[in-house]
C-alpha cells in the first residue's frame, strides 16, 4: 500500500526499471517478484482508434460508478463537456484529435480504471499543466489509490514530500532509497525540492529551498486542494455523462462504386510517361500475334500442299494430260517445294522468338516505369497532403495502399493485362482465320461470344464491389496490427493479449469472408464459362463433320485447332478480364490518394521570394488570427492579435486543450489560417512552405527522430561538418554518450529514437535546433518529460545559444517561463492575457495569478520572485540603455 516515487536524471534507468517489473526487459542476473495484479500507464500515451470510453475501459468490464470516479479523479469532466460526443468521441489513431494533456489523462485513466493491486505510472504528470497535475496527484494518486501499491516515476519534485518512499536512480543504479526526511538528511537536498516550504534563498541563480515551518504546511495544502478541485471541476452533471449520446460516425475509407472508370485505365497506361517506349511495345505486341497467326496458317498451307497430290482428281481433262499412255498429275503453277515450306516456317519461328524477346523487354520496362511513377506520385501526394488528411485516414489505410495495392500493381496486375492482350489478339486472329476457311463457322462463334458477353456483364459489377470491399476490410487488419505493435507493452501489462487476438481475428474474419467470396465467385464464373465453351465446341465440330466434309485436311485441322484454342482462350480471357477489372481497383485506390487535398506551394513565387537573410530580426505580429482544421470544424484559435518583439522570450501557458500548440500550427501553416501573421515585415501566407518552415526551428512535445544514424537525425541534408555536430552535442551534454557508442555519429538510431530515453531524444532535437541556428525557435512543452537537471540544462542552453533569437515556449512548468519577457495566457483558443509576468501577477483576479497560486504557497512565492527579478533586470537594462543614450546625446551637443 505504499506510494513510491522513482526520480533521477535523463537516462538513469527509471523507465527500464518499470519495464523490468513488467518483464519486458530480460534480467541478466537476479530476480523480480511481483505479487498481485499489475496496471500500467506508459510514459508515451498509447491510444487506439476508438472512443474515449473504449480507451478507458479497455479490457475491463463496465462499472458505471467506478467509471464516474475515474473520470473525476483524472480531471476529464471538462474535456468531455467540450468533446462533440462526450466520452463517445472518437480519439483517432494515437489520439490524434486530442491535445497532449488529454492523451496523457486518458492513458492514466485506463490504468486507474483497471482493478489492480500494483499501479506502475511512468511520468503521467509531465504532460499536464500545474493545477491539473496537482489534482491528479492529490485526487487520483494520493486519495483514489491510497490503499494500493503505486510506483510513480516523476520529475515533479514538489510532490516528493507527500510520498511514502523515494528511490533515487543514476546511471542505471539505485543511489538512494528511503523516505523524504531520510534522504533530506543524506545531503541531497538539491534533488528533493518541495513545494511545501516557507522560504527561498537565491545562490548564483539557483533556487535552494529550506523547510522552516512544517506545522503550517497543512493549511495551504487544504486551500490548494480546494482550488484545484474548483479549477478542474465542470458544470457537467454526474448524470450528463450517463446520458445516451449520439454515436459519432467514423469517417469511412474512400471507396469508389460502379465500373472502373476509363480514366483509371488511361491514367495507368500513361503513368509510364514514355510514349515512345509505349508505342514500341504496342507495335511489337501486334507484330508478335501477326507472326503467330501467320505461322499457324502457313502450317495449314503446307499440309494442303503435301496432301494435294493424293486427292482424287475429278476432272482429268483440266488437271492431267496423257503422255505415253500414262496419266500425270499436273500441280498448280503456284506450288512450292517442301524445302521452301520448311525455310519459311523456320524463319517465321525465329522472327517470332526475336520479336517476343523485344516485346518482353519493352513490357517489363513499361510496367516497371508505371509502378514506380504511381508509387512516387502517391508518395509525393501524401507527403504534400494537408494535416486533416492524416487525421481522417489511419496508418492502416495508408499502409494498405503502399503494401497490398502497390504489391498488386507490381506483381499481379501485369499478368491479367498481358493475358487479356494475348487473348484478344489470339481471338481476333482465330476468328479471321476461321472466316477465311469457312465463313459460315462464324455464326456459332458470334452466338457463343454474345452469351459470354452477357455473362461477363452480369458477373463483373458484383465481383468488382466484392474486390473493393476486400480492400477496405484489409485496412482494418493493418490498422489493428499497427496499433497493437505500438501499445504492446501496455497490452501485455493488462494481459489483454487474448482480447486483442480476438479483435484481430474478427478483423481477419471480415477480410477473409470478403476474400473467399471473391475467390468463390471467380470459381463459379469459370464453371459457367466452361459449360458455354463446351457447348460451343461441340456444335462447331458436329457442324464441320456433318456439313463440310470435302475440305483439305490442313484446313480441317486448322479449324479444329483454332476452335480448341479459342475455346480455352475465351474462358481464360474472360476470367483474366474480370481479374483485370478487379485488380484495377488497386490503381483506382492509389489514384484516390494521389488526389488528396494538398498544402500550399512549397516555393514562393519569384516576386514574393524572401531575402536569404530573412528573418534577420525576429519580429512577429499576429493580426486577428483564427485557425481551424477543416472548413466544417469550429475555430481552435479565435481572434489572436499580439506583437512579439525581436529577441523576445515569450512563454505560453494555459489549461490543456486551450490552444497553445495550435499557435505553432498557425505559424507553420499546418491548418486553415485566417487573418495575418507577419514575420519581419513579410506576410507568411504569401511565402512558399519551404521558405517559411526552413526558417523556423521547433523542439516538439514528442521528439521526432527517424530511423537512420545519429548524423542523419542531426543533419538530414548533410550540410554541416562533423565538428559542428559534435559541438552541438557537447552543448546539450550528449557528446560523451555518443562517443561511448561504437560508431559515434554513425551509430544506429532506431525508429522514433526508441534506443534512447525520452529525455535524450529531446536533447537530440535541441542539438538539431542548435545546428540549424534559425532566428525563430519554438518549444512545445519540450521539457515536459525530463528531470529538473536536464530541464535546467535545456533552459541554460536556450538562453546562451539562442540569446539573439525570438523564442516561443509552451510549458506546463511555470518556473520555465516565469522569467520570460512576456507570457501569453490562453483559454479556450482565445488570448486572455499578454504581458510581462510581473505585470500579470499584479492582477489578483487574473488567470496567471490564479495558476501561480494553485501551485502551492512556497512555489508561488518562488514564481513571484522569479518574475520580479526578471522584471527588474529588464527594467534596469532598459533604464541603463536610456541613460547611456541621453548622456551620449548631451555629450554630442556639448562638443558641437
Residue pairs with C-beta under 8 A, 6 or more apart in sequence:
1 146
1 147
1 148
1 149
2 149
2 150
2 164
2 165
3 141
3 142
3 145
3 146
3 150
3 152
3 162
3 163
3 164
3 165
4 149
4 150
4 151
4 152
4 163
4 164
4 165
4 166
4 167
5 152
5 153
5 154
5 159
5 160
5 163
5 165
5 166
5 167
6 14
6 17
6 18
6 151
6 152
6 153
6 154
6 167
6 169
7 14
7 153
7 154
7 155
7 157
7 160
7 166
7 167
7 168
7 169
7 191
7 787
8 14
8 168
8 169
8 170
8 175
8 787
9 170
9 759
9 787
9 789
9 790
10 757
10 758
10 759
10 760
10 762
10 763
10 786
10 787
10 789
10 790
11 737
11 756
11 757
11 759
11 760
12 169
12 170
12 171
12 172
12 787
13 169
13 171
13 172
13 173
14 122
14 123
14 153
14 169
15 43
15 122
15 123
15 153
15 757
15 758
16 25
16 172
17 169
18 40
18 120
18 122
18 151
18 153
19 25
19 489
20 27
20 32
21 32
21 34
21 38
21 120
21 151
22 38
22 40
22 120
22 489
22 492
22 493
23 32
24 489
24 492
34 118
35 117
36 116
36 117
36 118
36 149
37 114
37 115
37 116
37 117
37 118
38 116
38 117
38 118
38 119
38 120
38 493
39 111
39 112
39 114
39 116
39 118
39 119
39 120
39 493
39 494
40 111
40 119
40 120
40 121
40 122
40 489
40 490
40 493
40 494
41 107
41 108
41 110
41 111
41 112
41 119
41 120
41 121
41 122
41 124
42 107
42 122
42 487
42 489
42 490
43 122
43 123
43 153
43 758
43 785
44 702
44 758
45 95
45 100
45 103
45 104
45 106
45 107
45 127
46 94
46 107
46 486
46 487
46 490
47 55
47 91
47 94
47 95
47 98
47 103
47 106
47 107
48 54
48 55
48 93
48 483
48 487
49 90
49 91
49 92
49 93
49 250
49 394
49 479
49 483
50 90
50 91
51 85
51 87
51 88
51 89
51 90
51 91
51 248
52 76
52 80
52 83
52 86
52 87
52 88
52 89
52 91
52 106
53 67
53 87
53 88
55 91
55 95
55 106
55 110
56 67
56 70
56 71
56 87
56 106
56 109
56 110
56 113
57 67
57 110
57 113
58 110
58 113
58 114
58 494
58 496
59 494
59 495
59 496
59 499
60 113
60 114
60 115
64 242
66 113
67 113
68 238
68 241
68 242
69 144
70 109
70 112
70 113
70 144
71 77
71 80
71 87
71 109
71 241
72 139
73 112
73 136
73 139
73 140
73 143
73 144
74 105
74 106
74 108
74 109
74 112
74 136
74 140
75 105
75 128
75 132
75 135
75 136
75 139
75 232
76 102
76 105
76 106
76 109
77 232
77 233
77 234
77 236
77 241
78 232
78 233
78 234
78 236
79 102
79 105
79 656
79 657
80 86
80 87
80 234
80 236
80 241
81 234
81 235
81 236
81 240
82 657
83 89
84 248
85 245
85 246
85 247
85 248
86 240
86 241
86 245
87 241
87 245
88 245
88 246
88 247
88 248
89 97
89 248
90 97
90 248
90 250
91 97
91 98
91 103
91 106
92 98
92 391
92 394
93 394
93 395
93 396
93 479
93 483
94 486
95 102
95 103
95 106
96 390
96 391
97 391
98 106
98 657
99 656
99 657
99 661
100 127
100 656
100 661
100 701
100 702
100 781
100 784
101 127
101 128
101 129
101 132
101 655
101 656
101 657
101 812
102 656
102 657
103 127
104 124
104 126
104 127
104 128
105 124
105 128
105 132
105 136
105 656
107 124
108 121
108 124
108 136
108 140
110 490
111 119
111 120
111 121
112 119
112 140
112 144
112 145
114 494
116 148
117 148
117 149
118 148
118 149
118 150
118 151
119 145
119 148
119 149
119 150
119 151
120 151
120 493
121 141
121 150
121 151
121 152
121 153
122 153
123 153
123 154
123 155
123 785
124 136
124 152
125 133
125 136
125 137
125 154
125 156
125 159
126 154
126 155
126 156
126 784
126 785
126 786
126 812
127 656
127 701
127 781
127 784
127 785
127 812
128 136
128 656
128 812
129 653
129 654
129 655
129 656
129 812
129 851
130 812
130 813
130 814
130 851
130 854
130 855
131 227
131 228
131 231
131 232
131 655
131 851
131 854
131 855
132 228
132 231
132 232
132 655
132 656
133 156
133 812
134 224
134 225
134 228
134 854
134 855
134 856
135 228
135 229
135 231
135 232
137 156
137 159
137 162
138 225
138 228
139 225
139 228
139 229
141 150
141 152
142 162
152 163
155 785
155 786
155 787
155 788
155 791
157 191
157 192
157 193
157 194
157 788
158 193
158 194
158 195
158 196
158 855
158 856
158 859
159 195
160 166
160 180
160 192
160 193
160 194
161 180
161 192
161 194
161 195
161 196
163 179
163 180
164 179
165 177
165 178
165 179
166 176
166 177
166 178
166 179
166 180
166 183
166 192
167 174
167 176
167 177
168 174
168 175
168 176
168 177
168 183
168 188
168 191
169 175
176 183
176 186
176 188
178 186
180 192
180 194
183 191
183 192
184 192
189 208
189 209
190 208
193 207
193 209
193 788
194 209
194 211
194 858
195 855
195 856
195 858
195 859
196 211
196 214
196 217
196 220
196 221
196 856
196 857
196 858
197 209
197 210
197 211
197 212
197 858
198 210
198 211
198 212
198 213
198 216
198 857
198 858
199 209
199 210
199 212
200 207
200 208
200 209
200 858
200 861
200 862
200 865
201 207
201 208
201 210
202 208
202 865
207 862
209 858
209 862
220 856
220 857
221 856
224 854
224 855
224 856
224 857
227 850
227 853
227 854
228 854
231 850
231 854
251 392
253 393
253 397
253 472
253 475
254 589
254 592
255 468
255 469
255 471
255 472
256 468
256 585
256 588
256 589
256 592
257 465
257 468
258 461
259 460
259 461
259 464
260 464
260 581
260 584
260 585
260 588
261 588
264 584
264 587
264 588
264 591
265 584
267 587
267 591
268 370
268 374
268 584
268 587
269 278
269 370
270 278
271 369
271 370
271 373
271 374
271 377
272 278
272 366
272 369
272 370
272 373
273 369
273 373
274 366
274 369
277 362
277 365
277 366
277 369
278 366
280 362
281 359
281 362
281 363
281 366
284 355
284 358
284 359
284 362
285 359
285 363
285 421
285 425
286 425
287 355
288 352
288 355
288 356
288 359
288 425
289 422
289 425
289 426
289 429
290 429
291 348
291 351
291 352
291 355
292 352
292 426
292 429
293 426
293 429
293 430
293 432
293 433
294 348
295 345
295 348
295 349
295 352
296 433
296 558
296 561
296 562
297 433
297 558
298 341
298 344
298 345
298 348
299 345
299 554
299 558
300 554
300 555
300 557
300 558
301 341
301 554
302 341
302 345
302 554
303 552
303 553
303 554
303 557
304 552
304 553
304 554
304 555
305 335
305 336
305 338
305 341
306 338
307 552
307 553
307 554
308 331
308 335
308 552
309 329
309 331
311 552
313 319
313 320
313 329
316 327
319 329
319 330
320 327
320 328
320 329
320 330
321 328
321 330
363 414
363 418
367 414
367 417
370 409
371 406
371 409
371 410
374 406
374 409
374 587
374 590
374 594
375 402
375 406
377 594
378 401
378 402
378 406
378 590
378 593
378 594
379 402
381 593
381 594
381 595
381 596
381 598
382 389
382 398
382 593
382 596
384 598
384 599
384 602
385 596
385 597
385 598
385 599
386 596
386 597
386 598
386 599
386 671
387 629
387 665
387 670
387 671
388 597
388 629
388 630
388 671
389 596
389 597
391 629
394 475
394 479
395 478
395 479
395 482
396 475
396 476
396 477
396 478
396 479
396 480
396 481
396 482
397 475
397 478
397 479
398 593
399 478
399 482
400 471
400 474
400 475
400 478
401 589
401 590
401 593
403 478
404 471
404 474
404 586
405 471
405 586
405 589
405 590
406 586
406 590
408 583
408 586
409 583
409 586
409 587
409 590
412 583
413 580
413 583
413 584
413 586
413 587
415 576
416 576
416 577
416 579
416 580
416 583
417 580
419 572
419 573
419 576
420 573
420 576
420 577
420 580
422 569
422 573
423 569
423 570
423 572
423 573
423 576
423 577
424 573
426 565
426 566
426 569
427 566
427 569
427 570
427 573
430 562
430 563
430 565
430 566
430 569
431 442
431 445
431 566
433 558
433 562
434 441
434 442
434 445
434 559
434 562
434 563
435 441
435 442
437 551
437 555
437 558
437 559
438 548
438 551
438 555
438 559
441 540
441 543
441 544
441 559
444 536
444 539
444 540
444 543
445 536
445 540
445 566
447 536
448 532
448 533
448 535
448 536
448 570
449 570
451 532
452 529
452 532
452 570
452 574
455 525
455 528
455 529
455 532
455 574
456 574
456 577
456 578
459 521
459 525
459 578
460 578
460 581
462 521
463 518
463 521
463 522
463 525
463 578
463 581
463 582
464 581
464 582
464 585
466 514
466 517
466 518
466 521
467 518
467 582
467 583
467 585
468 585
469 514
470 511
470 514
470 515
470 518
471 585
471 586
471 589
473 507
473 510
473 511
473 514
474 511
476 507
476 510
476 511
477 504
477 507
477 508
477 511
480 500
480 503
480 504
480 507
481 504
484 491
484 500
484 504
491 497
491 500
518 582
522 575
522 578
522 579
525 574
525 575
525 578
526 571
526 575
529 570
529 571
529 574
529 575
530 571
532 571
533 567
533 568
533 570
533 571
534 567
536 567
536 570
537 563
537 564
537 567
540 563
541 560
541 563
544 556
544 559
544 560
599 669
599 689
600 669
600 685
600 688
600 689
601 688
601 689
602 688
602 689
602 690
603 688
603 690
603 691
604 610
604 686
604 687
604 688
604 691
605 688
608 686
608 687
609 691
610 682
610 687
610 691
614 679
614 680
614 682
614 695
615 679
615 680
615 682
615 695
615 775
615 776
616 680
616 775
617 646
617 680
617 775
618 644
618 646
618 647
618 648
618 679
618 680
618 775
618 776
618 805
618 806
619 643
619 644
619 645
619 646
619 678
619 679
619 680
619 681
619 806
620 643
620 644
620 667
620 677
620 678
620 679
620 776
620 806
621 642
621 643
621 644
621 676
621 677
621 678
621 679
622 640
622 641
622 642
622 643
622 666
622 675
622 676
622 677
623 641
623 675
623 676
623 677
623 678
624 639
624 640
624 641
624 674
624 675
624 676
625 637
625 639
625 640
625 641
625 666
625 673
625 674
625 675
625 676
625 677
626 635
626 637
626 638
626 639
626 640
626 673
626 674
626 675
627 635
627 636
627 637
627 662
627 665
627 666
627 671
627 672
627 673
627 674
628 634
628 635
628 636
628 671
628 672
629 636
629 671
629 672
630 672
631 672
635 829
636 659
636 662
636 671
636 829
637 659
637 662
637 663
637 666
637 829
637 830
638 828
638 829
638 830
639 675
639 830
639 831
640 663
640 666
640 675
640 830
640 831
641 831
642 824
642 831
642 834
644 650
644 806
644 808
644 822
645 806
645 821
646 806
647 803
647 804
647 805
647 806
648 806
648 807
648 821
648 822
649 806
649 807
649 809
649 819
649 820
649 821
649 822
650 806
650 807
650 808
650 809
650 820
650 821
650 822
650 823
650 824
651 809
651 810
651 811
651 816
651 817
651 818
651 820
651 822
651 823
651 824
651 837
652 660
652 663
652 808
652 809
652 810
652 811
652 817
652 823
652 824
652 826
653 660
653 810
653 811
653 812
653 814
653 817
653 823
653 824
653 825
653 826
653 848
653 851
654 660
654 825
654 826
654 827
654 847
655 827
658 826
658 827
658 828
658 829
659 826
659 828
659 829
659 830
660 780
660 810
660 826
661 701
661 780
661 781
661 810
662 671
662 829
663 808
663 810
663 824
663 826
664 698
664 778
664 780
664 808
664 810
665 671
666 673
666 677
667 677
667 684
667 696
667 778
667 808
668 692
668 693
668 696
668 698
669 684
669 685
669 689
669 692
669 693
673 685
676 683
676 685
677 683
677 684
677 685
678 684
679 776
684 692
695 774
695 775
695 776
696 774
696 776
696 778
697 769
697 772
697 774
697 776
697 777
697 778
698 769
698 777
698 778
698 779
698 780
699 762
699 765
699 766
699 769
699 777
699 778
699 779
699 780
699 782
700 765
700 780
700 782
701 780
701 781
701 782
701 784
701 810
703 752
703 753
703 758
703 761
703 762
703 764
703 765
704 765
705 713
705 749
705 752
705 753
705 756
705 761
705 764
705 765
706 712
706 713
706 716
706 749
706 751
707 749
707 750
707 751
707 752
708 748
708 749
709 743
709 745
709 746
709 747
709 748
709 749
710 738
710 741
710 744
710 745
710 746
710 747
710 749
710 764
711 725
711 745
711 746
712 718
712 749
713 749
713 753
713 764
713 768
714 725
714 728
714 729
714 745
714 764
714 767
714 768
714 771
715 724
715 725
715 768
715 771
720 771
722 745
724 771
725 745
725 767
725 771
726 735
726 745
728 767
728 768
728 770
728 771
729 735
729 738
729 767
731 767
731 770
731 797
731 801
732 763
732 764
732 766
732 767
732 770
732 793
732 794
732 797
733 763
733 793
734 760
734 763
734 764
734 767
737 760
738 744
738 745
738 747
741 747
748 755
749 755
749 756
752 761
753 760
753 761
753 764
756 764
758 785
758 786
759 785
759 786
759 787
759 790
762 782
762 783
762 785
762 786
762 790
762 794
763 790
763 793
763 794
765 782
766 782
766 794
766 797
766 798
769 777
770 797
770 801
774 805
775 804
775 805
775 806
776 805
776 806
776 807
776 808
777 798
777 802
777 805
777 806
777 807
777 808
778 807
778 808
778 809
778 810
779 798
779 807
779 808
779 809
779 810
779 811
780 810
781 810
781 811
781 812
782 794
782 809
783 790
783 791
783 794
783 795
783 811
783 813
783 816
784 811
784 812
784 813
786 794
791 813
791 816
795 816
798 807
809 816
809 817
809 820
811 817
814 851
814 852
814 855
814 863
815 859
815 862
815 863
815 866
817 823
817 837
818 837
818 863
818 866
818 867
818 870
819 837
819 866
819 867
819 869
819 870
820 837
820 870
821 836
821 870
821 874
822 834
822 835
822 836
822 837
823 833
823 834
823 835
823 836
823 837
823 840
823 848
824 831
824 833
824 834
825 831
825 832
825 833
825 834
825 840
825 846
825 847
825 848
825 851
826 832
827 847
832 847
833 840
833 846
833 847
833 848
836 867
836 870
836 871
836 874
837 848
837 867
837 870
837 871
838 867
838 868
838 870
838 871
839 871
840 846
840 848
840 849
841 848
841 849
841 852
841 864
841 867
843 849
852 860
852 863
852 864
853 860
855 863
